[in-house]
Amino acid sequence: MHKIRGRTGERGASLRVSPDRGNVQDGRVFRSPTMTSSTSPQTTVVMAAQAPTHFPDRPQFSGFMKPCRLEGEVSHLEVHGAIPDDIDGTFYRVMPDPQLPPFIQDDPWFNGDGSISAFRIKDGKVSFKQKYVQTEKLKREREAKRALLGKYRNKYTDAVEFKVRTTANTNIIHFNGKLLALKEDAPPYALDPETLETLGLHTFDGQLPSLTFTAHPKFDPKTGEMICFGYEAKGDGTPDVCYYRVAPDGKFLEVVWLVAPVVGMIHDFAVTENFVLFPIMPQVCDLERLKQGGEHWQWSPETPFYVGVLPRTGAKPEDVKWFQYRNSFPGHVSNAFEDSSGNIVMDIALSDKNVFFWWPDAQGNAPEPSSIVSQLKRFVIDPKSSNLHLADPEVLQEDNSEFYRIDDRFATQPYRHCFYDMLNPALGTDFPGIAHQLGGGYPLYNSLGHLDLQTRKVEVYFPGRTHMVQEPVFIPRRGSGEEGDGYLLALVNNYATMSSELHLLDTKNFTKAQAVILLPVRLRQGLHGNWVDDDKP
């Protein structure tokens, strides 16, 4: 067990850690290798004698982004309007929320500890519960009373060696009776859906073949199976991708190992009835850069946007085809399906600029954040083609948009309705008035959109001049099998009151809120979440 130990007469304390660990002084990482034997290099981590007593004065820790660090529950939230009686279930979402001031001063927003929200809706009433995922990191830092994790996904900058260093802060799904808190650098953590108590690291009874697990597994609405993968599946800096399918009872059905053309981020992926697609961002990892205390990701303007296409069932490693498109940034997938000609249709967010601007290229170049636009675009891919260069995609929606959600009953199939976050300054947001409360480090979206892919008509819900929206979830109307017939629910940031709200829309009357549910607290920007009907096993 590693212990921080002080030394008489020294201003700080030292900590011996495993080879090539980074160290920190005044919150900044540097390297100071020492040798304890002729063959065993070690690094001394120098830590301040006193842990920081407050969060850094940085945008990602200020305003609405000031860490919340709360756990608890509230029943009977205030409801303005009416919640239909047919809504019966729970909206789960996760936010990165550091419990302690960070080890790294300029720590990005999404390196915070995973904190789960559960909004239970029944009989027109809403209750709220919030609890941290009890990861190894969180528990060890609580014991040490200070942050110990270093840079985002760089174990060489940690103050101690973790067995599993994940923060479990990116998505929360319901599978086989459990909640799974996900981050793509590690296996999931399992939680109890009722209490949110952490049950432990989840390896599917030892079946999980890879060291990593996607934050965006897909579910086949016909078979109930979960389709998953892990990238950097054999460890940091490895090009290995592990694809697997999991039956509804948790039994693994198939495992296929692939080698990607670059070690790049594969945050989301796409699934059709017969294929899986792996979009690789040109954010690339280099192991030597990690060992020198650098960032896990670096934008590579020379690297194309790759899409790996693999048969969904019965595939061998050599069956994968790596298509490519010009250097661009793929975001979240809306849906994918096969058309009548057997072509694959993939609808995905795409930007011609580095959306993750905080990870610049090798020369430090990054776009100015306000210049970045992401649009929903449609690629059509012939899986039989020997031409691996993709044609230009069709722009499905002109606005700056992301965080697409659909009626999940139509996943992997042709679909008509897409819901999403969008930014349109012309709607009337009071940007000068709320600028001092925004904080930073997260994307701003001031409205929710609904795109009818058949008519290409767009409906917009604007929550107000002092509001920004987070990712929505779709709730099917009970008893209706019509695609897109139901409700949209989203957490909304109110910068005038510095508190959070839930806005509920009826998709038949999209531009007006059916109900606004007020929270007595502020929940900082989250990443992803999902709706779970009460009758789901």
Secondary structure, 3 states (H helix, E strand, C coil): CCCCEECCCCCEEEEEECCCCCEEECCEEECCEEECCCCCEEEEEEEECCCCCCCCCCHHHCHHHCCCCCCEEECCCEEEECCCCCCCEEEEEEEECCCCCCCCCCCCHHHCCEEEEEEEEECCEEEEEEEECCCHHHHHHHHHCCCCCCCCCCHHHCCCCCCCCCCCCCEEEEECCEEEEECCCCCCEEECCCCCCEEEECCCCCCCCCCCCCCCCEECCCCCCEEEEEECCCCCCCCEEEEEEECCCCCEEEEEEEECCCCECCCCCEECCCEEEEEECCEECCHHHHHCCCCCCEECCCCCEEEEEEECCCCCHHHCEEEEECCCEEEEEEEEEECCCCCEEEEEEEECCCCCCCCCCCCCCCCCHHHCCCEEEEEEECCCCCCCECCCCEEEECCEEEEEECCHHHCCCCCCEEEEEEECHHHCCCHHHHHHHCCCCCCCCCEEEEEECCCCCEEEECCCCCEEEEEEEEEECCCCCCCCCEEEEEEEEECCCCEEEEEEEEHHHCCCEEEEEECCCCCCCCCCEEEEECCCC
